[in-house]
Amino acid sequence: LKEKTTYLFISIVGAVFHNVGQIFMASLILDTFLWPYLPVLLLSGIVTGFATSVLLKLTSPVFQKLHIK
């Protein structure tokens, strides 16, 4: 499993779950039904997760050369 896990997968799943968690907590705190916003946030999570993985792929070699972990 570890060999098949990619930056893209981790970034998108992390962004999507972050957005789901935000909706869940905001719904609890505000006592309001906010789930209709989920499709928009899922789409934005996919887009930002993709962007995060691209930036990570671009910057990771630079940090490895600098020996920063």
N, C-alpha and C positions, 0 to 999 in steps of 0.2 A: 504493500500500500504506500509506503513512504517513497518508493521510487516513482510511483505514478502520480503523486501529488505535485501539482504545479503552482507557481506563483499566481497564475490566473485563477485557478480554482479556489485557492485560499483567500485571495483578495475579494472575489465576487461573493463567496459564501459569507465571509466576515462582514462585508458591507450590507448584504441583505439581512443577516441576522441582527446586525446593529439597528437597522431601520425597523425591523419587527419589534425589537425590544423597546425602541423609542415609542412606537405606537402603543404598545401594551402598557408601558408605564404612564404615558400621557393620558391614556384612557382611564387608568386607575386614579391618577392624581386629580384630573379634571372632572372625573365622573361623567364623561361624555363618550359617545360612540364615535371613534375616529377611524375605524377600520376601512371606510370607503377611500381613505387616502393611501391604502396599502398598494394598489397597482402603480400609482405614481412613484411611491418610494421604492418599490421593487425595481422598477425601471431605472430610477436614479442610482440605486445600489449596484445594479449590473454595470452601468456606465462608469460610475466612480471606481468600482472594483477593477474594471478593465484598465482604467487610467492608472490606478495604483500599481497594478502588475507591470504595466509598461514602464512606469518610472522606476520601479524596483529593478527590472531587468537592465535598464540603462545605467543606474547608479551603483548597482551591486559590484560590477567589476572595478569601478573606481575605488570603492571602499576596501575591496580585497587587496588592491595594490597598495593602499595606505595602511594595511594591516589593522583596520578598524572592524570590529566584529559587532 
